[in-house]
Amino acid sequence: MATADEIRELMRTEGAAIAENTQGFNAGRYDSVGDLEDYEDLKRAARSIKEDAITELPELLDQLTETVEANGGTVYIADDAADANEYIREVADERAADRVVKSKSMTSEEIEVNEALEADGVDVVETDLGEWVLQVADEAPSHIVAPAIHKSRESIAELFNERFDPDEPLETAKELTHFAREKLGEQIADAEVGITGANFIAADTGTMALVTSEGNARKTVAATDTHVAVAGVEKVIPTVADLHPFIELIGRSGTGQDITSYVSLLTPPVDTPVVDFTDDETPLSEFDSDRDFHLVLIDNGRLEMRDDEQLRETLYCIRCSACSNSCANFQSVGGHAFGGETYSGGIATGWEAGIEGLDVAEEFNDLCTGCTRCVNACPVGIDIPWINTVVRDRINRDKETPGEWLVDGLTPDEEDDGAPLQKRFFGNFETVAKLGSATAPVSNWLADTGVSRQVMERVLGIDPRRDLPTFERETLVDWAAARDSQVDDPERRAVLYPDLYTNHVQVERGKAAVKVLESLGVDVVVPPAPSSGRAPFSQGMVATATDHAERVTEALDPHIQAGRDVVVIEPSDHAMFTREYERLVDESTFADIAANSYEVFEYVFGLLDNGASVDALSTVEGAEIAYHSHCQQRTLGLEAHTVAVLEECGYDVVTSDVECCGMAGSFGYKSDYYELSMDVGDRLRTQLRDDGVQDRPVVASGTSCLEQIDALLERQPRHPIELLAT
């Protein structure tokens, strides 16, 4: 795991370049997919093709082998990296190759083929500009698509000038690119073997799709007489026709391009002439086209992943990097922290767990906060946060935890081994909250003493720079139980779900929600209910989260059956009910709670849209406010409801477009990640301090967002529901 010092150093040395580039890619994705009228249809089609392909993979591999051999090529299915490298070394040896040129391939990075060939004395040259820069610098890629994304133009110029000592110092991007093109051109012309990856391979024809930005893959194939294509077995799809949605989506999703600069469809062995670059007299038409082609398909754990119900979705990945670009933490630290041996970003957890093992995935898994911003970005709809949660759960269970007595009583029987103390503490925050309210205000005073903060830092890794929640003695459930309904002839009836923070800490926003709903003619009850399970879910404590989910649905079901709507204030809890519970409870139970649950402003919007009078709410005329929505609100498409209601109540609303505030529940409390959390939050602070925004009161929908903004700004934020209560 990257330490706090290592994360701090990466933010200092690489953070600015990574942030600029990933945010640029992400903005481009928004623009590019916005131009596609059938974007969601294309995503569904791509997902369906990958699902079918992985299901039918053994048959497709057989078909592809027959097709390629009929075309005149050879197929080798390698069990692992060593097996693949041995085969490729034999090909290079048979060709007596002194030099091998490669186009960009993450799978070749995975098997470390460069090192295997170099051990035989073969000169291996990367022809992708970013990969070549890193080869010269002797560094690892920090991004799936843009490997040198962490390096600035200035640092590349310094590297080239120092390494190559050109006649004139290189400075501009144009000079650097021209220099690289000349150098690589000479080496490509000298090579005997070309190695490429393959984005997709059609089983029916043997056609490979290579998607690049520089055209170097074409040169790698055309300039050599021996072509080795290296790809994971998951890259096989049934037909050439199936390429359509992927070609439409891969560039838009990764770099924001409507289509990548070079889309090469090759059915090897290709029949272009094999050019002798030392012969400048013979016409091209007179060179022969006798080529060798070897397709090396790699298992390396993939077939086991195919049989693993929880990791299987990883194989749908098309390596577009959208999950990296949309991730706030990745934007700050890049793949050198948020990545494993080969792969980086959100989807890397699945790849590294399946290929390298849990110990490698553990090194960066906690950097995924489960914000779900990558879910909608993924062009094949992979539930990346769920994969990260599953792997986190497996990592927890793979451990022996010392000092279990320190959290005795906090850990239910469902988590009978594994999870570290810090995770068990945060995962069972429900117990802490109940104890905190029961003993408030003494609990608040005691928790904030110097001795307590030192103990929490040393034992639980809670950063002393972070303010702790202040528990209320009277919970929302207690307050609601002591009052009668204010609605005699209700238009609707609802149960307001008392999430942990609303019930024990932010009680005023709960009271405001009750009053707003009652003013709109809704009869409201606030019954005792367990926490949603979001806290243990975020720590990878899936058994505990499942227990919470079952108890919550049991508590709310009588109200649903009685015709009450479930209204939820905290967006992350609403996301549990409408997303994550699908994984935790049976199908019919999930269907009931998902269909009957509403985020509070979604519900208010619906009431107003169906005839309730806005005059019943507290309204203003032109009051200016700034609004930051919660990550999971955006994933679920609910941000617009809050803005619409606020505007109907007379507010002039400016919204933030920052991907994430950086707090992410318990993440921002942890000493290892506090500075990363604040670095992510600084983007929001900058936006909330911009001209025209800096004097506006700030409202935010999420508990974590409110906590983070309170730490970032001098002006204290509020939940928007508090603005509407009369």
Secondary structure by P-SEA (a helix, b strand, c coil): cccaaaaaaaaaccaaaaaaaaaaaaaaaaaaaaaccaaaaaaaaaaaaaaaaaaaaaaaaaaaaaaaaaacbbbbbbccaaaaaaaaaaaaaaacccbbbbcccaaaaaaaaaaaaaaabbbbbbccaaaaaaaaacccccccccccccccaaaaaaaaaaacccccccccaaaaaaaaaaaaaaaaaaccbbbbbbcbbbccccbbbbbbccaaaaaaaaaccbbbbbbcccccccccccaaaaaacccccccccccccccccccccccccccccccccccccccccbbbbbbbbbccaaaaaaacccccccccccccccccccccccccccccccccccccccaaaaaaaaccccccccccccccccccccccccccccaaaaaaaaaaaaaaaaccccccccccccccccccccccaaaaaaaaaaaaaaaaaaacaaaaaaaacaaaaaaaaacccccccbbbbbbbcccaaaaaaacccccccccbbbbbbbcccccccaaaaaaaaaaaaaaaccccccccccccaaaaaaacaaaaaaaaaaaaaaaaaaaaaabbbbbbccaaaaaaacccccccccaaaaaaaaaccccaaaaaaaaaaacccccccccccbbbbbbbbcaaaaaaccaaaaaaaaaaaccbbbbbcccccccccccccccccaaaaaaaaaaaaaaaaccccccbbbbbccaaaaaaaaacccbbbbcccccccc
